[in-house]
């Protein structure tokens, strides 16, 4: 009598292979973005020591844009089930950061020399260097040191509210510049029936209120 193969074993091989590929991919992703945030931290420290807080953004801009924009992949990771993070909270966090980095800081150079920009970047660096090293260790080696575990789940208690306040205040500071650009756009716009103007100023008033409310709700949820 021919011995039948165990179907469970056969199914387990591709499952283990898929798990290994997943861990390899997430390890590479976390360590690459970790290096990006280490670069942001390093150039921020150098700028602070040499030229003061008003020179920080110019010193870190390229590295900051890369490290923060790379987080778009985390939405995809959540959607396809590579990680257990809920999709709504991931989308809220990532889009909020992208709005700050591209919609405020990159779009309005007038904000770059404000001390809150440096405070915000410090909060982001502490949070993200800790977070990506935590998940990098977890995916690469299957464990994390106790001190890193403590940092991962403790630093946000300070960095989250401080960062949130910095973000909301910086949006408020940028509002006059938004209004000025909106008026300039409307003045230069051709008045044909197919054209329309998007008022960035009022849209951002709404976004600021929504962002603050959503951030507070998310913070209370995790606390």
N, C-alpha and C positions, 0 to 999 in steps of 0.2 A: 504494500500500500504506500502510495506516494505521500510524503509528509508535506502538508500545506504550509506555505510561508506565512509568517505572522504579519497581517496587514498593518498592525499598529507600528511595527518596526519600520516597515516601508514608508509609511506616512511620516514617521518621525524624522527621517533623514532630511527631506527638504525643509521640514519645520525648523530643525536645528540650523541648517544652512541659512535659512531666511533670518533667523534670530541673530546669527553671527554677522551677516551683512548689515542688519539693522544696527547692531552695536558698533560695528566698525564705522558706519556712516555717521552715527550720532557722536561717536568719539571724535572723529575728524572735525565735524561741524563745531562742536563745543570748544575744542582746543584752538581751532582757527580763529573763532570769534573772541575767545579768551585772549589770544595774542593781540588781536585788534584793540581790545580794551586796555591791555597792559601798555600798549604804545600810546594810547590816549592819556593814560595816567602818567607815564614817563614824561611826555612832552608838556603836560599840564604842570607837573612839578618843576621842570626846568624853566618854563615861562614865568611861573609864580616867583621863583627865586631870583630870576634875572631881571624881569621887567614889570612884575606886579600883575594883579588880577585882570587889568584891562587888556593884557596881551594874550590871555589864555586861549580865547576862541580861535584867533588867527593861527596859533601854534598847533592846535589839535584838529582843526576843521576837517582835513582830508581823512584822517584816521577815524574821527568821530562819525563822519558820514558813512564810511564803510561799515564800521562796527554796528551802528544803529540800524542801518538799512538792511543788513544781513538778517535781522530779526524777522523779516518778512517770511523767511523759510519756516519760522515757528508756527505760523498760521497753517501752512501746508502740513507740517508735522502733526498738528492737532487734528486737522480734518481727516487725514488718511489713517490716523491711529498709531503713528510711530511713538507718540508720547500720550500720557494720560491727561494732559492739561485740557480743561474744558474749552471748547471753541469760542464761546462768547467772551469769556474773560481774556483769552489770548488775543482775540481781535481787538478788544478794547485797549489793552495795554500796548500792543504793537502800533496800532493806528494812532494812539495818543502820542507815542514817542515820535513816530514819523511826522505827525503834524508839527510837533515842537521843533524837530530838527530841520525839516524842509520848509514848513509853512510859516515859521516864525524866525528862527535863527538864521537860516540861509537866505530867506526872502527879505529880511529887514536887518541890514548891517548896522543900523542905528542902535540896535540892542547889544551889540557884541562887547562893548566896553563896560556894561553894567556888571556890578559885583554879583548879582543874582545868577548871571550866566555861569560864572565860576562856581558858585555854590551848587548849582544844578549839576554841572559836570562832575564835581566831586561826589555828589550823591550817586549819580549814575555809575561812576567808576567803582566806587566801593561795592555797590549792589551787583554790578555785572561781572567784575573780576571774581567776586566770591561765587556768584551763581554759576558761571560757566566753568570755573575750576571744579566746583562741586559736582556738576553733571559730567564733566570730562573724566574725573576720577571714578565716578560711579559706573559710567559706561565702559571705561578702559580696564578697570581693575575689579569691578564688582563691589567696591566698598569705598567709604570716605572716612578720613580721620575724624575723630570726635570734635576736635577744635574747628574743623571746617564745617561740620554739621551745625555746630553752635553758631558760627558766623552766618551761615546761610539763612538760618531761621531767627536771627536776632538783629542783624544790622538793618533789616527793613523797618524795624520798629521806629528807628530814628530817621533813616533815609527816605522812607516812603512819605511821611507827612511833610518833611522839609522840602523834598523834591516836588511834591504836589503844590505847595505854596509858591515855590519859585516859578513853576510852570504857569500857574494862574496869573501871578503878578507880571511875568514877562509878556504874557498875552495882552494884559491890560496896558502895559507900557507901549506895546507895539500898535495899539488901536489907533492913535492919531496918525501914524505913518500909513496904516492900512487905509484910513479915510482919505488921506492925501492922494495915495495911489489910485484909489477908486475914483476920485474926482478928476484926476488927470486922465484916466482911462475914458471916463464918460465925455470929457471935453474933446478928446481927440477921436472919438468914435464917429463913424459915418452914420447919419441918421436915415438909413433905409429901412424898409419894413422887415427885412430879414435879420437885422442886427439887434442885439440886446446886450445889456451890461450886467455883469455879475458883481454885486456889491460885496466885496470881500470884508468890509468893515462890519456890516450887520450880520453877515454869515458867521463871522468869528465871535461876535457877541453871543450868538446862540451857541456856538461850539464851546466857548469858554464856560458858559453856564452848564451845558451838558457834560463837559469834561470834568468839571469840579464835582458835580453831583455823582457821576459814574465812578470817579476815583474814590470819593468818600464811601460810596456804597461797597465798592470792591475791597477797600481797606477794612471796613467793618466786617465784611464777610470772612476775610482771612484771619483777622484778629479773633 
